Structures are given as C-alpha cells and as structure tokens.
Amino acid sequence: MLAAGSEIANRLKACRLEQGRTQRASGVRVGLPEEVAGVRINRYERAVHNRDIETAQKIARAQGVSVAYLLAETDQLAQLIDEFGKLSGKAQDALLLDVRRKATR
C-alpha cells in the first residue's frame, strides 16, 4: 500500500478541482462504483484511506497526470515532473543532460 501523505492528498484534490469535477465524477471516471465513488475520492483527498498502486495509476490517468507527479515527495519535485512531461522527447533529453551536468559539479 502507498502512504496516504497529505501532499499526495492535496495534489489529488488540486487536479480534480482544476478539471472542475466533483468527487463523485472523479471517482466514476477512475472506475469506482457510482454509489461509493464520491466517498472514496473524499477519503483519498483527506488522506484517510490508502490507495494501492493500481488505484493510484487509475487516478493519475483519469486526472491527466503521471503517478510520479502524484507521489512526488515535495511540491517542487511534483511541479518539475509535471512540466518535464509536457516537453518533447528531444527537449527532455537536453534538460536531463543539463541537470546531470549541474548535479555532478
């Protein structure tokens, strides 16, 4: 099971709100039964209920983000992951090379 950290919960909620979805609609989009969808998403967003990796993957796909974004240890890392994913493959390679150079100094 994945830890139910408050950072993850906050990112889940932020993604849902950015897309203008209710908790129920978000849960149904993930594939949860309609009768429990809102309650389950609410519990994930409040970090009351742990989610397994399969559920985290479904939630990430439904929200249009990567699992890495949701599970990042800090908000800065999450933002970096999100922005990195928007770049072309060539731009990702160039940025990764630049970061490696800076990290080895």
DSSP file (Angstrom, degrees, kcal/mol; ACC not computed):
  #  RESIDUE AA STRUCTURE BP1 BP2  ACC     N-H-->O    O-->H-N    N-H-->O    O-->H-N    TCO  KAPPA ALPHA  PHI   PSI    X-CA   Y-CA   Z-CA
    1    1 A M              0   0    0      0, 0.0     2,-0.3     0, 0.0    51,-0.2   0.000 360.0 360.0 360.0 147.9    0.0    0.0    0.0
    2    2 A L        -     0   0    0     49,-1.4    49,-0.4     1,-0.1     2,-0.0  -0.644 360.0-100.7 -88.5 147.0    1.1    3.5   -0.7
    3    3 A A        -     0   0    0     -2,-0.3     2,-0.9     1,-0.1    48,-0.1  -0.340  24.5-131.4 -63.1 146.8    1.4    6.0    2.1
    4    4 A A        +     0   0    0     43,-0.1    -1,-0.1    46,-0.1    46,-0.0  -0.467  40.1 176.6 -98.4  60.6   -1.5    8.4    2.4
    5    5 A G     >  -     0   0    0     -2,-0.9     4,-2.2     1,-0.1     5,-0.2  -0.277  39.7-124.2 -67.8 150.4    0.6   11.6    2.7
    6    6 A S  H  > S+     0   0    0      1,-0.2     4,-2.7     2,-0.2     5,-0.2   0.816 110.3  59.3 -65.6 -29.6   -1.0   14.9    2.8
    7    7 A E  H  > S+     0   0    0      2,-0.2     4,-2.2     1,-0.2    -1,-0.2   0.927 107.6  45.6 -64.2 -42.9    1.0   16.1   -0.2
    8    8 A I  H  > S+     0   0    0      2,-0.2     4,-2.5     1,-0.2    -2,-0.2   0.931 113.1  50.1 -63.5 -45.6   -0.5   13.3   -2.3
    9    9 A A  H  X S+     0   0    0     -4,-2.2     4,-2.2     1,-0.2    -2,-0.2   0.909 110.4  50.0 -59.9 -43.3   -4.0   14.1   -1.0
   10   10 A N  H  X S+     0   0    0     -4,-2.7     4,-2.6     1,-0.2    -1,-0.2   0.894 110.7  49.1 -64.0 -40.1   -3.6   17.8   -1.8
   11   11 A R  H  X S+     0   0    0     -4,-2.2     4,-2.6     2,-0.2     5,-0.2   0.897 108.9  53.1 -67.6 -39.3   -2.4   17.1   -5.3
   12   12 A L  H  X S+     0   0    0     -4,-2.5     4,-2.1     1,-0.2    -2,-0.2   0.944 113.0  43.8 -58.4 -47.2   -5.3   14.7   -5.9
   13   13 A K  H  X S+     0   0    0     -4,-2.2     4,-2.8     1,-0.2     5,-0.2   0.917 112.2  52.2 -65.6 -43.6   -7.7   17.4   -4.8
   14   14 A A  H  X S+     0   0    0     -4,-2.6     4,-2.4     1,-0.2    -1,-0.2   0.910 109.8  49.3 -60.9 -42.9   -6.0   20.2   -6.8
   15   15 A C  H  X S+     0   0    0     -4,-2.6     4,-1.4     2,-0.2    -1,-0.2   0.929 112.4  47.9 -60.8 -45.7   -6.1   18.1  -10.0
   16   16 A R  H  <>S+     0   0    0     -4,-2.1     5,-2.1    -5,-0.2     4,-0.3   0.927 113.3  46.9 -62.5 -45.4   -9.8   17.4   -9.6
   17   17 A L  H ><5S+     0   0    0     -4,-2.8     3,-1.3     1,-0.2    -1,-0.2   0.879 106.9  57.3 -66.6 -37.8  -10.6   21.0   -8.9
   18   18 A E  H 3<5S+     0   0    0     -4,-2.4    -1,-0.2     1,-0.3    -2,-0.2   0.835 109.8  46.3 -59.6 -32.2   -8.6   22.2  -11.8
   19   19 A Q  T 3<5S-     0   0    0     -4,-1.4    -1,-0.3    -3,-0.3    -2,-0.2   0.439 112.4-122.2 -91.6  -0.7  -10.7   20.0  -14.0
   20   20 A G  T < 5 +     0   0    0     -3,-1.3     2,-0.3    -4,-0.3    -3,-0.2   0.798  60.3 146.7  68.6  29.5  -14.0   21.1  -12.4
   21   21 A R      < -     0   0    0     -5,-2.1    -1,-0.2     1,-0.0     2,-0.1  -0.719  46.1-128.0-100.2 148.7  -15.0   17.7  -11.4
   22   22 A T     >  -     0   0    0     -2,-0.3     4,-2.4     1,-0.1     5,-0.2  -0.416  32.5-107.7 -77.9 166.4  -17.0   16.6   -8.3
   23   23 A Q  H  > S+     0   0    0      2,-0.2     4,-2.5     1,-0.2     5,-0.2   0.908 122.0  50.6 -62.6 -40.2  -15.6   13.9   -6.1
   24   24 A R  H  > S+     0   0    0      2,-0.2     4,-2.6     1,-0.2     5,-0.2   0.942 110.7  47.4 -63.4 -47.4  -18.2   11.5   -7.4
   25   25 A A  H  > S+     0   0    0      1,-0.2     4,-2.2     2,-0.2    -1,-0.2   0.892 112.3  50.7 -62.4 -39.1  -17.5   12.3  -11.1
   26   26 A S  H  X S+     0   0    0     -4,-2.4     4,-1.5     2,-0.2    -1,-0.2   0.921 111.2  48.1 -64.1 -43.8  -13.8   11.9  -10.4
   27   27 A G  H  X>S+     0   0    0     -4,-2.5     5,-2.6     2,-0.2     4,-0.9   0.895 111.1  49.5 -64.1 -41.4  -14.4    8.5   -8.8
   28   28 A V  H ><5S+     0   0    0     -4,-2.6     3,-0.7     1,-0.2    -1,-0.2   0.903 108.1  54.6 -64.2 -40.6  -16.6    7.3  -11.6
   29   29 A R  H 3<5S+     0   0    0     -4,-2.2    -1,-0.2     1,-0.3    -2,-0.2   0.841 106.5  52.1 -61.2 -33.2  -14.0    8.4  -14.1
   30   30 A V  H 3<5S-     0   0    0     -4,-1.5    -1,-0.3    -5,-0.1    -2,-0.2   0.718 126.5-102.7 -74.3 -21.9  -11.5    6.2  -12.2
   31   31 A G  T <<5S+     0   0    0     -4,-0.9    -3,-0.2    -3,-0.7    -2,-0.1   0.542  71.5 144.2 109.4  11.1  -13.8    3.3  -12.4
   32   32 A L      < -     0   0    0     -5,-2.6    -1,-0.3    -6,-0.1     5,-0.1  -0.528  62.7 -92.0 -77.9 149.3  -15.2    3.2   -8.9
   33   33 A P    >>  -     0   0    0      0, 0.0     3,-1.8     0, 0.0     4,-1.5  -0.374  35.6-122.9 -59.8 138.3  -18.8    2.2   -8.5
   34   34 A E  H 3> S+     0   0    0      1,-0.3     4,-0.6     2,-0.2     3,-0.1   0.821 107.5  60.9 -55.1 -35.8  -21.0    5.3   -8.6
   35   35 A E  H 34 S+     0   0    0      1,-0.2    -1,-0.3     2,-0.1     4,-0.1   0.718 120.7  23.8 -69.3 -19.6  -22.6    4.6   -5.1
   36   36 A V  H <> S+     0   0    0     -3,-1.8     4,-2.6     2,-0.1     5,-0.2   0.437  95.1  98.3-119.8  -3.4  -19.2    4.8   -3.4
   37   37 A A  H  X S+     0   0    0     -4,-1.5     4,-2.3     1,-0.2     5,-0.2   0.905  85.9  44.2 -57.3 -49.8  -17.2    7.0   -5.9
   38   38 A G  H  X S+     0   0    0     -4,-0.6     4,-2.3     1,-0.2    -1,-0.2   0.905 114.7  48.8 -63.4 -42.7  -17.5   10.3   -4.1
   39   39 A V  H  > S+     0   0    0      2,-0.2     4,-2.1     1,-0.2    -1,-0.2   0.914 111.8  49.0 -65.2 -43.6  -16.9    8.9   -0.6
   40   40 A R  H  X S+     0   0    0     -4,-2.6     4,-2.1     2,-0.2    -2,-0.2   0.927 112.6  46.7 -64.5 -44.7  -13.7    7.0   -1.8
   41   41 A I  H  X S+     0   0    0     -4,-2.3     4,-2.8    -5,-0.2    -1,-0.2   0.903 110.4  54.5 -64.2 -39.7  -12.3   10.1   -3.5
   42   42 A N  H  X S+     0   0    0     -4,-2.3     4,-1.5    -5,-0.2    -1,-0.2   0.912 108.9  48.0 -58.2 -42.7  -13.1   12.2   -0.5
   43   43 A R  H  <>S+     0   0    0     -4,-2.1     5,-2.5     2,-0.2     6,-1.4   0.866 111.5  49.5 -68.7 -36.4  -11.1    9.7    1.7
   44   44 A Y  H ><5S+     0   0    0     -4,-2.1     3,-1.1     1,-0.2    -2,-0.2   0.925 111.4  49.6 -65.1 -43.3   -8.2    9.8   -0.7
   45   45 A E  H 3<5S+     0   0    0     -4,-2.8    -2,-0.2     1,-0.3    -1,-0.2   0.767 112.9  46.2 -69.3 -25.5   -8.2   13.6   -0.7
   46   46 A R  T 3<5S-     0   0    0     -4,-1.5    -1,-0.3    -5,-0.2    -2,-0.2   0.385 110.8-121.7 -94.9   3.2   -8.3   13.8    3.1
   47   47 A A  T < 5S+     0   0    0     -3,-1.1    -3,-0.2    -4,-0.3   -43,-0.1   0.809  80.4 119.6  60.0  32.8   -5.5   11.1    3.4
   48   48 A V      < +     0   0    0     -5,-2.5     2,-0.5     1,-0.2    -4,-0.2   0.780  68.0  46.8 -90.6 -33.5   -7.9    8.9    5.4
   49   49 A H  S    S-     0   0    0     -6,-1.4    -1,-0.2    -9,-0.2     2,-0.2  -0.935  78.7-135.7-118.2 128.9   -7.8    6.0    3.1
   50   50 A N        -     0   0    0     -2,-0.5     2,-0.4    -3,-0.1   -47,-0.1  -0.506  16.8-151.0 -77.7 150.3   -4.7    4.4    1.5
   51   51 A R        -     0   0    0    -49,-0.4   -49,-1.4    -2,-0.2     2,-0.1  -0.954  11.5-127.3-121.6 144.5   -4.7    3.5   -2.2
   52   52 A D     >  -     0   0    0     -2,-0.4     4,-2.4   -51,-0.2     5,-0.2  -0.299  35.2 -98.0 -80.9 173.1   -2.7    0.8   -3.8
   53   53 A I  H  > S+     0   0    0      1,-0.2     4,-2.4     2,-0.2     5,-0.2   0.864 122.7  55.5 -63.6 -36.5   -0.5    1.4   -6.8
   54   54 A E  H  > S+     0   0    0      2,-0.2     4,-2.0     1,-0.2    -1,-0.2   0.923 110.6  44.7 -62.7 -43.3   -3.2    0.2   -9.3
   55   55 A T  H  > S+     0   0    0      2,-0.2     4,-2.7     1,-0.2    -2,-0.2   0.897 111.3  53.7 -66.9 -40.2   -5.7    2.7   -7.9
   56   56 A A  H  X S+     0   0    0     -4,-2.4     4,-2.5     1,-0.2    -2,-0.2   0.897 108.7  50.1 -60.2 -40.1   -3.0    5.4   -8.0
   57   57 A Q  H  X S+     0   0    0     -4,-2.4     4,-2.5     2,-0.2    -1,-0.2   0.912 111.1  48.2 -64.7 -42.8   -2.4    4.7  -11.6
   58   58 A K  H  X S+     0   0    0     -4,-2.0     4,-2.5     2,-0.2    -2,-0.2   0.913 112.7  48.4 -64.0 -42.5   -6.1    4.8  -12.5
   59   59 A I  H  X S+     0   0    0     -4,-2.7     4,-1.9     2,-0.2    -2,-0.2   0.928 111.4  50.1 -63.5 -45.1   -6.5    8.1  -10.6
   60   60 A A  H  X>S+     0   0    0     -4,-2.5     5,-2.4     1,-0.2     4,-1.0   0.936 111.9  47.2 -60.7 -47.0   -3.4    9.6  -12.3
   61   61 A R  H ><5S+     0   0    0     -4,-2.5     3,-0.7     1,-0.2    -1,-0.2   0.926 112.0  50.4 -59.7 -44.6   -4.7    8.6  -15.8
   62   62 A A  H 3<5S+     0   0    0     -4,-2.5    -1,-0.2     1,-0.2    -2,-0.2   0.819 113.9  45.1 -64.3 -30.5   -8.1   10.0  -15.0
   63   63 A Q  H 3<5S-     0   0    0     -4,-1.9    -1,-0.2    -5,-0.2    -2,-0.2   0.541 112.7-118.8 -90.3  -8.0   -6.6   13.3  -13.9
   64   64 A G  T <<5S+     0   0    0     -4,-1.0     2,-0.3    -3,-0.7    -3,-0.2   0.797  77.1 107.4  76.0  28.7   -4.2   13.5  -16.8
   65   65 A V  S   <S-     0   0    0     -5,-2.4    -1,-0.3    -6,-0.2     2,-0.2  -0.826  71.5 -99.4-129.3 170.3   -1.1   13.4  -14.7
   66   66 A S     >  -     0   0    0     -2,-0.3     4,-1.7     1,-0.1     5,-0.1  -0.551  24.6-122.7 -87.7 156.9    1.6   10.9  -14.0
   67   67 A V  H  > S+     0   0    0      1,-0.2     4,-2.4     2,-0.2     5,-0.2   0.879 114.8  60.6 -61.4 -37.7    1.8    8.7  -11.0
   68   68 A A  H  > S+     0   0    0      1,-0.2     4,-0.9     2,-0.2    -1,-0.2   0.888 101.9  52.5 -58.6 -39.3    5.2   10.2  -10.3
   69   69 A Y  H >4 S+     0   0    0      1,-0.2     3,-0.7     2,-0.2    -1,-0.2   0.943 111.7  45.2 -60.9 -48.0    3.6   13.6  -10.1
   70   70 A L  H 3< S+     0   0    0     -4,-1.7    -2,-0.2     1,-0.2    -1,-0.2   0.863 118.9  41.7 -64.6 -35.7    1.1   12.4   -7.5
   71   71 A L  H 3< S+     0   0    0     -4,-2.4    -1,-0.2    -5,-0.1    -2,-0.2   0.428  80.8 131.2 -96.3   0.6    3.6   10.5   -5.4
   72   72 A A    <<  -     0   0    0     -4,-0.9     6,-0.1    -3,-0.7    -3,-0.0  -0.218  60.1-131.3 -56.8 144.1    6.5   13.1   -5.5
   73   73 A E  S    S+     0   0    0    -66,-0.0     2,-0.3     2,-0.0    -1,-0.1   0.750  85.9  28.2 -72.4 -25.4    7.9   13.8   -2.1
   74   74 A T  S  > S-     0   0    0      1,-0.1     4,-2.1   -67,-0.0     5,-0.1  -0.914  77.4-119.4-132.9 160.6    7.8   17.6   -2.5
   75   75 A D  H  > S+     0   0    0     -2,-0.3     4,-2.6     2,-0.2     5,-0.2   0.868 114.5  55.4 -65.5 -36.2    5.6   20.1   -4.4
   76   76 A Q  H  > S+     0   0    0      2,-0.2     4,-2.4     1,-0.2    -1,-0.2   0.926 108.9  46.4 -63.2 -43.8    8.7   21.4   -6.2
   77   77 A L  H  > S+     0   0    0      2,-0.2     4,-2.6     1,-0.2    -1,-0.2   0.902 111.5  52.4 -64.7 -40.1    9.5   17.9   -7.5
   78   78 A A  H  X S+     0   0    0     -4,-2.1     4,-2.4     2,-0.2    -2,-0.2   0.922 110.7  47.3 -61.1 -44.3    5.9   17.3   -8.4
   79   79 A Q  H  X S+     0   0    0     -4,-2.6     4,-2.6     2,-0.2     5,-0.2   0.900 111.5  51.0 -64.3 -40.7    5.9   20.6  -10.5
   80   80 A L  H  X S+     0   0    0     -4,-2.4     4,-2.7     2,-0.2    -2,-0.2   0.922 110.9  48.4 -62.8 -44.2    9.2   19.6  -12.1
   81   81 A I  H  X S+     0   0    0     -4,-2.6     4,-2.0     2,-0.2    -2,-0.2   0.918 112.4  49.1 -61.1 -44.5    7.8   16.2  -13.1
   82   82 A D  H  X S+     0   0    0     -4,-2.4     4,-0.6     1,-0.2    -2,-0.2   0.933 115.2  42.4 -63.2 -47.5    4.6   17.7  -14.5
   83   83 A E  H >X S+     0   0    0     -4,-2.6     3,-1.0     1,-0.2     4,-0.5   0.892 111.6  55.2 -67.7 -39.8    6.4   20.3  -16.6
   84   84 A F  H >< S+     0   0    0     -4,-2.7     3,-1.4     1,-0.3    -1,-0.2   0.898 103.0  57.0 -58.5 -42.0    9.1   17.9  -17.7
   85   85 A G  H 3< S+     0   0    0     -4,-2.0    -1,-0.3     1,-0.3    -2,-0.2   0.703 100.1  59.0 -64.4 -20.1    6.3   15.6  -19.0
   86   86 A K  H << S+     0   0    0     -3,-1.0    -1,-0.3    -4,-0.6    -2,-0.2   0.615  89.6  93.1 -83.4 -13.7    5.0   18.4  -21.2
   87   87 A L  S << S-     0   0    0     -3,-1.4     2,-0.0    -4,-0.5    -3,-0.0  -0.393  84.2-103.4 -79.8 157.0    8.3   18.7  -23.1
   88   88 A S     >  -     0   0    0      1,-0.1     4,-2.5    -2,-0.1     5,-0.2  -0.302  37.4-104.7 -68.2 163.2    9.1   17.0  -26.3
   89   89 A G  H  > S+     0   0    0      1,-0.2     4,-2.3     2,-0.2     5,-0.1   0.885 122.7  50.7 -57.7 -40.6   11.4   14.0  -26.1
   90   90 A K  H  > S+     0   0    0      2,-0.2     4,-2.1     1,-0.2    -1,-0.2   0.905 111.0  47.5 -66.0 -42.3   14.3   16.0  -27.5
   91   91 A A  H  > S+     0   0    0      2,-0.2     4,-2.5     1,-0.2    -2,-0.2   0.872 110.4  53.2 -67.2 -36.6   13.7   18.8  -25.0
   92   92 A Q  H  X S+     0   0    0     -4,-2.5     4,-2.8     2,-0.2    -2,-0.2   0.926 108.9  49.4 -62.3 -44.5   13.5   16.2  -22.2
   93   93 A D  H  X S+     0   0    0     -4,-2.3     4,-2.2     1,-0.2    -2,-0.2   0.921 112.4  47.6 -60.8 -44.3   16.9   14.7  -23.3
   94   94 A A  H  X S+     0   0    0     -4,-2.1     4,-2.1     2,-0.2    -1,-0.2   0.915 113.9  46.5 -64.4 -43.8   18.5   18.2  -23.4
   95   95 A L  H  X S+     0   0    0     -4,-2.5     4,-2.7     2,-0.2    -2,-0.2   0.913 111.3  51.7 -66.1 -42.1   17.2   19.2  -20.0
   96   96 A L  H  X S+     0   0    0     -4,-2.8     4,-2.5     1,-0.2    -1,-0.2   0.903 109.6  49.9 -61.3 -41.8   18.2   15.9  -18.4
   97   97 A L  H  X S+     0   0    0     -4,-2.2     4,-2.1    -5,-0.2    -1,-0.2   0.916 111.4  49.2 -62.2 -43.4   21.7   16.3  -19.7
   98   98 A D  H  X S+     0   0    0     -4,-2.1     4,-2.2     2,-0.2    -2,-0.2   0.913 111.3  49.0 -62.7 -43.8   21.9   19.8  -18.3
   99   99 A V  H  X S+     0   0    0     -4,-2.7     4,-2.4     1,-0.2    -2,-0.2   0.906 109.8  51.8 -63.9 -42.2   20.6   18.6  -14.9
  100  100 A R  H  X S+     0   0    0     -4,-2.5     4,-1.3     1,-0.2    -1,-0.2   0.908 109.2  50.5 -61.3 -41.6   23.1   15.8  -14.8
  101  101 A R  H  < S+     0   0    0     -4,-2.1     3,-0.4     1,-0.2     4,-0.3   0.928 113.0  45.6 -61.0 -45.3   25.9   18.3  -15.6
  102  102 A K  H >< S+     0   0    0     -4,-2.2     3,-0.9     1,-0.2    -2,-0.2   0.859 109.8  54.8 -67.7 -34.9   24.8   20.6  -12.8
  103  103 A A  H 3< S+     0   0    0     -4,-2.4    -1,-0.2     1,-0.2    -2,-0.2   0.760 106.0  52.0 -71.5 -24.7   24.4   17.7  -10.3
  104  104 A T  T 3<        0   0    0     -4,-1.3    -1,-0.2    -3,-0.4    -2,-0.2   0.440 360.0 360.0 -93.4   0.7   27.9   16.5  -10.8
  105  105 A R    <         0   0    0     -3,-0.9    -1,-0.2    -4,-0.3    -2,-0.1   0.476 360.0 360.0 -78.5 360.0   29.6   19.9  -10.2
